[in-house]
Amino acid sequence: MKYNMSKLIGSIVVFCLTVGAVFSYALYGAGKKSAELQQVADQISIGNTSAGIESSDDEDEGDDEFESASSGSPVSTPIPTPTPTKPVSNPPSTTPADTRKTLLYKNGTYTAVGSYQSPAGIEQIKVSVTLQDDVITNTSAISMANDRKSERYVQKFIGGYSAQIIGKNIDSVHLNFVSGSSLTPIGFNDALSKIKVSAKA
């Protein structure tokens, strides 16, 4: 009986120790878990605080944008730059200087003596012409014939040749028969060819 009592007391002591150990471990585990939960709660609290601050900053920026948009300040609209139009170029007008560049002969009055063969021998005629832009504007002629018959034909020629050359380009003039004279024009053409050489531009 005494042995059984001792055994019972020992079992009770072991049970109490076991229960105490289990309770202590439970308290330790609960404390540790509580500390972990508190740490997680602190992190969540810090995260919410940061989010609140950032949200507040965003709202302030939104307010600034709204105030900027509603401040009533005029919005500057860019003015389009006008496209320059190409000026219309008029062709240069022809001036007397431009015309003179294409002239073959110099303006002025020129004189030369032309020769021709007559039945009485070599006869001559003195011819003068005035040129303006290669056009004959005036003329005169003087007989230098020695033979009386030749003189008569030269005078007939002088009386009628000017009408055939005044107002014409000097290069277009070539006489063949004038007032019944066919030989005196040869002397005139000879004189005119010499004038062209003298008046060449």
SVG drawing of the C-alpha trace seen along z (x, -y; Angstrom):
<svg xmlns="http://www.w3.org/2000/svg" viewBox="-11 -115 51 117">
<polyline fill="none" stroke="black" stroke-width="0.4" points="0.0,0.0 2.8,-2.3 4.5,-1.4 1.4,-2.1 1.0,-5.5 4.6,-6.5 4.1,-5.4 0.9,-7.4 2.6,-10.5 5.4,-10.1 3.0,-9.8 1.2,-13.0 4.5,-14.8 5.5,-13.7 2.1,-14.7 2.4,-18.1 5.8,-18.6 4.7,-17.5 1.7,-19.8 3.8,-22.7 6.3,-22.1 3.5,-21.9 2.0,-25.1 5.3,-26.9 6.0,-25.8 2.5,-27.0 3.1,-30.3 6.5,-30.7 5.0,-29.8 2.1,-32.2 4.4,-35.0 6.6,-34.4 3.6,-34.3 2.2,-37.5 5.6,-39.2 5.5,-38.1 1.9,-39.3 2.9,-42.6 5.8,-42.9 3.5,-42.2 1.0,-44.7 3.7,-47.3 4.8,-46.7 1.2,-47.0 0.8,-50.2 4.0,-51.7 2.9,-50.7 -0.5,-52.4 1.2,-55.5 3.5,-55.7 0.6,-55.0 -1.3,-57.8 1.5,-60.2 1.9,-59.4 -1.8,-59.6 -1.7,-63.0 1.1,-64.1 -0.9,-62.9 -3.9,-64.8 -1.8,-68.0 -0.5,-67.6 -4.0,-67.2 -5.1,-70.3 -2.1,-72.2 -3.1,-71.0 -6.7,-72.0 -5.7,-75.4 -3.4,-75.9 -6.1,-75.0 -8.7,-77.2 -6.5,-80.1 -7.9,-82.1 -4.6,-82.8 -4.8,-83.1 -3.6,-80.1 -1.2,-81.2 -2.1,-79.8 0.8,-79.6 0.4,-81.8 1.2,-79.9 4.1,-81.3 2.9,-82.5 4.4,-80.6 6.4,-83.0 5.1,-83.2 7.5,-83.1 7.7,-86.5 6.7,-86.6 9.7,-87.6 9.0,-89.7 11.3,-89.2 13.9,-92.0 12.9,-94.6 15.1,-95.0 17.1,-98.2 19.1,-99.9 22.2,-98.6 21.0,-95.0 20.2,-95.8 23.6,-97.2 25.2,-93.9 23.6,-92.1 24.4,-94.8 26.8,-93.9 27.7,-97.5 28.5,-100.7 26.2,-103.6 27.5,-106.6 28.1,-108.0 30.5,-106.2 31.9,-107.1 33.7,-105.0 34.5,-105.1 33.4,-102.3 34.7,-101.3 33.2,-99.7 34.1,-98.9 32.3,-101.0 32.7,-100.9 34.9,-104.0 37.1,-102.4 37.2,-102.3 34.7,-104.7 34.1,-105.6 31.3,-106.8 31.6,-108.2 28.9,-106.9 28.0,-107.9 25.5,-106.2 24.3,-106.8 23.7,-103.7 21.4,-103.5 21.2,-100.0 22.4,-98.4 19.7,-100.3 20.5,-102.9 18.8,-106.1 20.4,-108.5 22.6,-108.4 24.3,-110.5 26.4,-109.9 28.8,-111.9 29.8,-111.0 33.5,-110.7 33.0,-109.6 35.4,-110.8 33.4,-109.8 30.5,-112.1 28.2,-109.2 29.1,-107.5 28.4,-110.7 24.9,-110.8 24.2,-107.3 25.7,-108.1 23.3,-111.0 20.3,-108.9 21.5,-106.4 21.9,-109.1 18.4,-110.4 16.7,-107.0 18.9,-104.8 18.1,-106.3 14.5,-105.1 15.7,-101.6 18.0,-101.6 16.6,-104.0 15.1,-102.2 16.6,-98.8 19.2,-96.8 22.6,-97.3 23.1,-93.6 19.9,-93.3 21.0,-96.0 22.3,-94.9 21.4,-97.0 21.3,-95.7 19.4,-98.1 18.5,-101.7 16.9,-104.3 18.2,-102.7 21.7,-102.2 23.1,-98.7 26.8,-99.5 26.8,-102.3 25.0,-100.0 28.1,-97.8 30.2,-100.8 27.7,-101.5 27.8,-97.8 31.6,-98.0 31.5,-101.2 28.9,-99.7 31.0,-96.6 33.9,-98.9 31.6,-100.8 30.6,-97.5 34.2,-96.7 34.7,-100.2 31.5,-100.1 32.0,-96.5 31.2,-96.4"/>
</svg>
